[in-house]
Amino acid sequence: MANSLLTPTQVTRKALMVLHQKLNFVGSINRDYDDSFAKDGAKIGDTLKIRLPNQYTVRSGAQISSYQDTTEQSVSLQVGTQKGVDVNFSSNELTLSLDDFSDRVLEPAMSVLAAAIEADAMNMVYDVYNQVSNTGSVITLSKVLNSRKILVDNLAPLGDRTCNLNTQDNVDLVDQLKGLFQDSTNIAKQYREGYMGRTAGFDFMENTLWPVQNRGDAAGYLCNTSSGIISGTPTITVSTGTGTFKKGDVITIAGVFRVHPETKAVTSQLQQFVVTADSTTSVAVSPTPISAAGATQNIFISAPGASKAVTVAGNLSTPYGLSLSYHKSAFAFATADLVLPRGVDFAAREVLDGITMRIVRQYDITNDKFPCRIDVLYGYKTVRPQLACRLANN
């Protein structure tokens, strides 16, 4: 039975539900709705502070030799992007049933808005420095398990882990594992778009929007690990080679090993770094290499000196596909309430699972139309990149 007249709240809530259903990456990471803007509304550029866990070292024995100051660390998440869809719909269309109105008006509008927001947030993959490199080959369960190992080694909590695959990786992996996606407890979750099932400690999803890594043409570079890596400096100096390291390239350096995040014991694994800006001899990287002993140490340099080979993942100047394994706390996505104007024909805000949306409609007396705008104000931030791992295949 058709409604007599759909209300602004009904329309906004339904639009947000459609948007929410389509955000399978944003829906699987931390979402922070800042209701401090609920009264006056937020503006582009408003900033939220996210605190990071404090780090300490451990004393041996009974005697206290020194006290450690507690140094609070935080990252800033700027709510700096406003995206929206602008449509016209008439008062007659508001007399449709909510489902009919959703199919005709909201579904196509929310689909394109969701794709734009999701693609924007998925650029955080370029902040992730852990990578299982399998370029030129199809993904396998073994590679997924290697990414799980990296998350475990970096102390990612066991729950809330997702393996979000690009479409080609999904084809290749599901073909191998189709017999495993049979858990009856997961069948009920199939309404979640892109949700494939759970195995190997991950919820598996598929997304068409994962970007590729356009591997640079850097080759033959060497690093003097005595002078080229300065503890606490987010650049690494290299020499001898040719070409450019591209943003998102993952590199390792001979003799530069990762340490255990808590005990600081040296591991057998080379520390991976992601290039944060196109670079040549002065390479901007993340994480910032810290070799000095202490709570924040993340690397150990074995036999420091000249002529240590710099290796770039992937084939020279060849793009490769990316998928991502991650714990939800690796990334944050925040929305804030926009100002709700007065004196318009139609206005409402709604919040669902940490995402807030505003709809405003006005009457255009000149053209006898009802223009409507649908807006989301949001920001995103890679908070703990060590809790994510890129899967590089094909």
C-alpha positions as CSV (number, residue, x, y, z in Angstrom):
1,M,0.0,0.0,0.0
2,A,1.4,3.4,-1.0
3,N,2.2,6.0,1.7
4,S,0.1,9.1,1.6
5,L,3.3,11.2,1.6
6,L,6.8,10.2,2.3
7,T,8.5,12.3,5.0
8,P,12.0,13.8,4.8
9,T,13.1,11.5,7.6
10,Q,11.8,8.4,5.7
11,V,13.6,9.4,2.5
12,T,16.9,10.3,4.3
13,R,16.9,7.1,6.3
14,K,16.2,4.9,3.3
15,A,18.9,6.7,1.2
16,L,21.4,6.1,4.0
17,M,20.5,2.5,4.2
18,V,21.1,2.0,0.5
19,L,24.5,3.9,0.7
20,H,25.5,1.9,3.8
21,Q,24.8,-1.4,2.1
22,K,27.2,-0.6,-0.8
23,L,30.2,0.5,1.3
24,N,31.8,-2.8,2.0
25,F,35.3,-1.4,2.6
26,V,34.2,1.6,4.7
27,G,31.7,-0.7,6.4
28,S,34.5,-3.0,7.6
29,I,36.8,-0.3,9.2
30,N,36.4,2.0,12.2
31,R,33.7,4.6,11.6
32,D,33.5,7.6,13.9
33,Y,30.4,9.7,13.8
34,D,31.2,13.0,15.5
35,D,28.0,14.1,17.1
36,S,29.6,17.2,18.5
37,F,28.5,18.9,15.3
38,A,24.9,17.7,15.7
39,K,23.6,21.1,16.8
40,D,25.6,23.7,14.7
41,G,26.9,21.5,11.9
42,A,30.4,20.8,10.7
43,K,32.5,22.6,8.0
44,I,35.0,21.2,5.5
45,G,38.4,21.1,7.3
46,D,37.1,20.3,10.8
47,T,39.6,17.9,12.5
48,L,39.3,15.0,14.8
49,K,42.2,13.7,17.0
50,I,42.7,9.9,17.2
51,R,45.0,8.7,20.0
52,L,47.5,5.9,19.4
53,P,48.5,3.3,22.0
54,N,51.3,4.3,24.3
55,Q,54.6,2.4,24.0
56,Y,57.0,1.4,26.8
57,T,60.1,-0.7,27.4
58,V,60.4,-3.4,30.0
59,R,62.8,-3.4,33.0
60,S,64.7,-6.5,34.1
61,G,65.3,-7.0,37.8
62,A,64.1,-5.2,40.9
63,Q,65.9,-1.9,40.7
64,I,64.4,1.0,38.8
65,S,67.1,2.7,36.8
66,S,64.9,5.4,35.1
67,Y,61.2,6.3,34.7
68,Q,59.6,6.5,31.3
69,D,57.6,9.5,30.4
70,T,54.2,8.9,28.9
71,T,54.2,10.6,25.5
72,E,50.7,10.7,24.0
73,Q,50.7,10.2,20.3
74,S,47.8,11.0,18.0
75,V,47.0,11.4,14.4
76,S,44.7,14.0,12.9
77,L,41.7,13.0,10.8
78,Q,40.4,15.9,8.8
79,V,36.8,15.9,7.8
80,G,37.7,17.6,4.6
81,T,35.7,16.0,1.8
82,Q,32.1,16.8,0.9
83,K,30.4,14.7,-1.8
84,G,26.9,14.6,-2.9
85,V,24.3,13.8,-5.6
86,D,21.9,16.4,-7.0
87,V,18.5,15.3,-8.3
88,N,15.1,16.5,-9.1
89,F,12.0,14.7,-7.8
90,S,8.4,15.9,-7.6
91,S,5.9,15.9,-4.8
92,N,4.0,13.3,-6.8
93,E,7.0,10.9,-6.5
94,L,6.8,11.3,-2.7
95,T,3.4,9.6,-2.9
96,L,5.0,6.4,-4.1
97,S,5.7,3.5,-1.7
98,L,9.1,3.8,0.0
99,D,10.4,0.8,-1.9
100,D,9.2,2.2,-5.3
101,F,10.8,5.5,-4.5
102,S,14.0,3.9,-3.5
103,D,14.2,1.8,-6.7
104,R,13.4,4.8,-9.0
105,V,15.2,7.7,-7.3
106,L,17.4,6.6,-4.4
107,E,19.1,3.4,-5.7
108,P,20.8,5.0,-8.7
109,A,21.7,8.1,-6.8
110,M,23.2,6.3,-3.8
111,S,25.0,3.8,-6.0
112,V,27.1,6.5,-7.7
113,L,27.7,8.4,-4.4
114,A,28.8,5.2,-2.6
115,A,31.2,4.4,-5.4
116,A,32.8,7.8,-5.2
117,I,33.2,7.7,-1.4
118,E,34.4,4.1,-1.4
119,A,37.0,4.7,-4.1
120,D,38.2,7.8,-2.3
121,A,38.7,5.9,1.0
122,M,40.3,2.9,-0.7
123,N,43.3,5.1,-1.6
124,M,44.5,4.4,1.9
125,V,45.9,1.2,0.4
126,Y,48.9,3.3,-0.7
127,D,49.7,4.0,3.0
128,V,50.2,0.3,3.8
129,Y,53.8,-0.9,3.8
130,N,53.3,-4.7,4.5
131,Q,52.9,-6.6,1.2
132,V,52.8,-10.2,0.1
133,S,54.3,-9.9,-3.4
134,N,53.1,-12.3,-6.0
135,T,53.1,-10.1,-9.0
136,G,52.6,-11.9,-12.3
137,S,50.8,-14.9,-10.7
138,V,47.3,-15.6,-9.5
139,I,46.4,-15.4,-5.8
140,T,46.5,-18.5,-3.7
141,L,45.3,-19.4,-0.2
142,S,49.0,-19.6,0.8
143,K,49.4,-15.9,-0.1
144,V,46.4,-15.0,2.0
145,L,47.8,-17.0,4.9
146,N,51.1,-15.2,4.5
147,S,49.2,-11.9,4.9
148,R,47.5,-13.4,8.0
149,K,50.9,-14.2,9.4
150,I,52.0,-10.6,8.8
151,L,48.9,-9.3,10.7
152,V,49.7,-11.8,13.6
153,D,53.3,-10.7,13.7
154,N,52.2,-7.1,14.0
155,L,49.8,-8.1,16.9
156,A,46.5,-7.5,15.1
157,P,43.6,-8.7,17.2
158,L,42.1,-12.0,16.0
159,G,38.6,-10.6,15.4
160,D,37.3,-8.1,12.9
161,R,39.7,-9.1,10.1
162,T,38.7,-8.8,6.5
163,C,40.3,-9.9,3.2
164,N,38.9,-7.5,0.6
165,L,39.7,-8.7,-2.9
166,N,39.7,-7.1,-6.3
167,T,37.6,-8.8,-8.9
168,Q,40.3,-10.9,-10.5
169,D,41.7,-12.1,-7.2
170,N,38.2,-13.0,-6.2
171,V,37.7,-15.1,-9.3
172,D,41.0,-16.9,-8.8
173,L,40.6,-17.5,-5.1
174,V,37.0,-18.5,-5.1
175,D,37.7,-21.0,-7.9
176,Q,40.2,-22.6,-5.6
177,L,38.2,-22.4,-2.4
178,K,34.6,-22.7,-3.5
179,G,34.1,-25.8,-1.4
180,L,35.1,-23.9,1.8
181,F,32.4,-21.2,1.5
182,Q,29.6,-23.5,2.9
183,D,29.4,-22.5,6.5
184,S,25.6,-22.2,7.2
185,T,26.1,-19.4,9.7
186,N,27.5,-17.3,6.9
187,I,24.7,-18.0,4.4
188,A,22.4,-15.6,6.2
189,K,25.0,-12.8,5.6
190,Q,24.9,-13.0,1.8
191,Y,22.7,-9.9,1.6
192,R,25.9,-8.0,2.5
193,E,27.0,-6.9,-1.0
194,G,30.4,-8.4,-1.9
195,Y,30.4,-10.7,1.2
196,M,31.8,-14.1,0.1
197,G,32.3,-16.1,3.3
198,R,34.7,-16.6,6.1
199,T,37.8,-18.8,6.1
200,A,41.5,-18.6,7.1
201,G,40.6,-16.1,9.8
202,F,39.1,-13.5,7.4
203,D,35.7,-12.3,6.2
204,F,36.1,-12.4,2.5
205,M,34.7,-9.6,0.3
206,E,35.0,-8.4,-3.2
207,N,35.2,-4.9,-4.5
208,T,35.5,-3.5,-8.0
209,L,37.2,-0.3,-6.9
210,W,40.6,-1.4,-5.7
211,P,43.3,0.7,-7.5
212,V,46.4,-0.8,-9.1
213,Q,50.0,0.0,-8.2
214,N,51.8,1.6,-11.0
215,R,55.3,0.4,-10.2
216,G,58.0,2.9,-11.0
217,D,61.1,2.5,-13.1
218,A,63.6,2.7,-10.2
219,A,66.4,0.1,-10.6
220,G,69.9,-0.6,-9.4
221,Y,69.8,1.7,-6.3
222,L,72.1,1.1,-3.4
223,C,71.9,2.5,0.2
224,N,74.7,3.3,2.6
225,T,72.8,2.2,5.7
226,S,75.3,4.0,8.0
227,S,74.4,7.5,6.6
228,G,71.4,6.9,4.3
229,I,69.1,5.8,7.1
230,I,68.9,8.3,10.0
231,S,66.8,7.1,12.9
232,G,63.6,9.1,13.2
233,T,63.8,10.6,9.7
234,P,61.1,9.6,7.2
235,T,63.4,9.6,4.2
236,I,66.1,7.2,3.0
237,T,69.0,8.3,0.9
238,V,70.0,6.1,-2.0
239,S,72.5,6.4,-4.9
240,T,73.9,4.8,-8.0
241,G,70.6,3.6,-9.6
242,T,68.3,5.1,-12.2
243,G,64.6,5.9,-12.5
244,T,61.9,7.0,-10.1
245,F,60.3,5.3,-7.1
246,K,56.5,5.9,-7.5
247,K,54.2,6.6,-4.6
248,G,52.9,3.2,-3.3
249,D,56.0,1.2,-4.3
250,V,57.1,-1.2,-1.6
251,I,60.9,-1.5,-1.0
252,T,63.3,-3.4,1.2
253,I,67.0,-2.8,1.9
254,A,69.5,-5.6,2.5
255,G,70.4,-5.9,6.1
256,V,67.5,-3.8,7.4
257,F,65.3,-6.1,9.5
258,R,62.0,-5.5,11.3
259,V,62.0,-6.0,15.1
260,H,59.2,-7.5,17.2
261,P,56.8,-4.7,18.1
262,E,56.9,-5.4,21.8
263,T,60.2,-7.3,22.7
264,K,62.3,-5.5,20.1
265,A,64.0,-8.8,19.3
266,V,65.4,-8.8,15.7
267,T,63.4,-11.0,13.3
268,S,64.6,-12.7,10.1
269,Q,62.3,-10.5,8.0
270,L,63.4,-7.5,6.1
271,Q,61.5,-4.4,7.0
272,Q,59.2,-3.3,4.2
273,F,58.7,0.4,3.5
274,V,56.1,2.1,1.3
275,V,57.1,5.1,-0.8
276,T,54.9,8.0,0.2
277,A,55.8,10.4,-2.7
278,D,57.4,10.1,-6.1
279,S,61.2,10.1,-5.3
280,T,64.6,9.5,-6.7
281,T,67.7,9.7,-4.5
282,S,65.9,10.9,-1.4
283,V,63.1,8.4,-0.9
284,A,60.1,9.4,1.3
285,V,58.9,6.3,3.2
286,S,56.6,4.9,5.8
287,P,57.1,3.7,8.4
288,T,59.7,6.2,9.6
289,P,62.8,4.0,10.3
290,I,63.7,4.0,14.0
291,S,66.9,2.1,14.8
292,A,67.5,3.7,18.2
293,A,66.8,1.4,21.1
294,G,63.6,2.2,22.9
295,A,59.9,1.7,22.9
296,T,59.4,3.0,19.3
297,Q,62.3,1.0,17.7
298,N,61.1,-0.7,14.5
299,I,64.2,-1.8,12.6
300,F,67.6,-3.3,13.2
301,I,70.5,-2.6,10.8
302,S,72.8,-5.5,10.4
303,A,76.5,-4.6,9.6
304,P,75.7,-1.0,8.6
305,G,77.7,0.3,5.6
306,A,77.7,1.1,1.9
307,S,76.4,-0.8,-1.1
308,K,73.3,-2.4,0.4
309,A,70.8,-3.4,-2.4
310,V,67.4,-1.7,-2.5
311,T,64.7,-4.0,-3.9
312,V,61.4,-2.7,-5.3
313,A,58.5,-5.2,-5.4
314,G,57.1,-5.9,-8.8
315,N,58.4,-5.7,-12.3
316,L,59.9,-2.5,-13.7
317,S,57.3,0.0,-14.9
318,T,54.6,-2.7,-14.8
319,P,51.3,-2.1,-12.9
320,Y,50.0,-4.9,-10.6
321,G,46.7,-5.5,-8.9
322,L,46.1,-4.9,-5.2
323,S,43.8,-6.5,-2.7
324,L,44.0,-5.9,1.0
325,S,43.9,-7.9,4.3
326,Y,43.3,-5.8,7.4
327,H,42.0,-5.4,10.9
328,K,39.3,-2.8,11.2
329,S,41.4,-0.6,13.5
330,A,44.0,-0.1,10.7
331,F,41.8,2.6,9.2
332,A,39.3,5.2,10.3
333,F,36.5,6.8,8.4
334,A,34.6,9.7,10.0
335,T,31.5,11.7,9.1
336,A,30.0,14.8,10.7
337,D,26.7,16.5,10.5
338,L,26.3,19.2,8.0
339,V,24.3,22.3,8.8
340,L,20.6,21.7,8.5
341,P,19.2,24.8,6.8
342,R,15.9,26.4,7.7
343,G,13.2,27.8,5.5
344,V,13.4,25.1,2.8
345,D,10.8,22.8,1.5
346,F,12.4,19.6,2.8
347,A,15.4,18.9,5.0
348,A,16.6,16.0,7.2
349,R,19.7,14.3,8.6
350,E,20.1,10.7,9.6
351,V,22.9,8.6,11.1
352,L,23.4,4.9,10.5
353,D,26.4,2.9,11.9
354,G,28.6,5.9,12.1
355,I,27.7,7.5,8.8
356,T,25.6,10.7,8.7
357,M,23.8,12.1,5.6
358,R,21.8,15.2,4.9
359,I,19.1,15.7,2.3
360,V,17.7,19.2,1.4
361,R,15.0,20.0,-1.1
362,Q,13.8,23.4,-2.2
363,Y,11.2,24.6,-4.6
364,D,12.4,26.4,-7.8
365,I,9.6,28.8,-8.6
366,T,11.2,29.9,-11.8
367,N,11.2,26.5,-13.4
368,D,8.5,24.8,-11.3
369,K,11.0,22.1,-10.1
370,F,12.0,20.6,-6.8
371,P,15.9,20.4,-6.9
372,C,17.3,18.2,-4.1
373,R,20.8,17.7,-2.8
374,I,22.1,14.7,-0.9
375,D,25.4,15.3,1.0
376,V,27.9,13.4,3.1
377,L,30.8,15.2,4.8
378,Y,33.6,12.8,5.6
379,G,37.3,12.2,6.1
380,Y,39.5,9.1,6.4
381,K,42.9,8.2,7.8
382,T,45.3,5.3,8.0
383,V,45.7,5.0,11.7
384,R,47.7,1.8,12.3
385,P,49.1,0.7,8.9
386,Q,51.0,-2.2,10.5
387,L,47.6,-3.9,11.0
388,A,47.0,-4.2,7.2
389,C,48.8,-6.1,4.4
390,R,48.6,-5.6,0.7
391,L,48.2,-8.6,-1.6
392,A,50.0,-8.0,-4.9
393,N,49.0,-10.4,-7.7
394,N,48.5,-10.6,-11.4
